[in-house]
Amino acid sequence: ASVKRLAGENDPVETITKKARGIVLAAMDHGWSGPPFDPLTLSDYLKLRVIPRGDVRDARTVPVGDGFCIEYNPTRPRGRVRYSMAHEIAHTLFPDCSDQVRNRAARHEIKNDEWQLEALCNIAAAEFLMPMGSLCRLTAADLGIDKLMALRQQYDVSTEAILIRAVHAASGPCAVFSASRVETTVGENEYRLDYM
């Protein structure tokens, strides 16, 4: 329902990407710069309150008055905190964000069709932390793991995040996938493709 309210009849990925890129451009016009691109500074620009809370698993978006507050766990690894905050900023782009508290959940905790909303927030988070214009086209030579890990460090993001962005910035055919090990029977495991 959240995705339909955001995109209507339009492509949801294109819609969230366009919204996120519009925010990035406006924030850059007001002095936001990087890499690394600081989600705290972006939160300030968007007039979102940010509060550290040790009792929050990762991060969550809480409606407050006519705005939002992002509560995050400062004890998490730095890259995870940055990504969680960017993900929560993305939740505020949805017109029904104030209908409920949004908690960043692990993939296995997502129920029903909520994965669609969470996937779109991940796409927007990547746009916030690694704006497309800040990363030039990557050639096959740029896609080596050592070069990608140097980019990961420069942008201060997770390995998963830089791999996803690298695929979109690649000048030729390229793919990345994520899989989870799932126990099928006692002592037997298979891998489930989470996304590609």
Beta strands, then each sheet from edge to edge (+ up, - down):
strand 1: 49-52
strand 2: 59-64
strand 3: 67-72
strand 4: 102-103
strand 5: 178-185
strand 6: 188-195
sheet 1: 1+ 3+ 2- 4+
sheet 2: 5+ 6-
end
